[in-house]
């Protein structure tokens, strides 16, 4: 199949024929150049449903000793200005 590269704003664009489409419209894809070839890949979007798999990737020894305790310290917000300074004042 042949298609054309065209200018779209300051970028180059290419129309992908419907028969070759592999993503829904407005989905992020990753573009990589490998030699003279452009490779397009779907960007995997993690959801809360993926949480079990993500947590399973941590080894059993991860945080086995717990977390270190740090005493909470008062912060100086005076040099920031804006909303953060208002909260620190009141």
C-alpha positions, 0 to 999 in steps of 0.5 A, a space after each residue: 500500500 502506498 500513502 503520502 507524507 504531508 506537512 501538518 503544522 510544524 510536523 510531518 504526518 502520514 495517513 494510515 489506511 483503514 485496513 492497516 489501522 490497529 488503534 482506536 482514534 485518539 489513542 497514544 502510540 509510540 514512534 521509533 526509528 529503526 534504520 530506515 523504518 518507522 515502528 508504531 506501537 500502542 502505548 500500554 495504558 495501565 489501569 487499576 485492574 493492572 494493580 495486582 500484576 504491578 504489585 506482583 513484580 515486587 520481590 518478597 523482600 521489598 520493604 520487608 524491614 518496613 519503613 523508616 520513621 521520620 519525625 514530621 517537621 514544620 515547613 517554611 512556606 514564607 518564600 513561596 507566595 501564592 496559595 501555599 503561603 496563604 495556607 501557611 499563614 492561616 
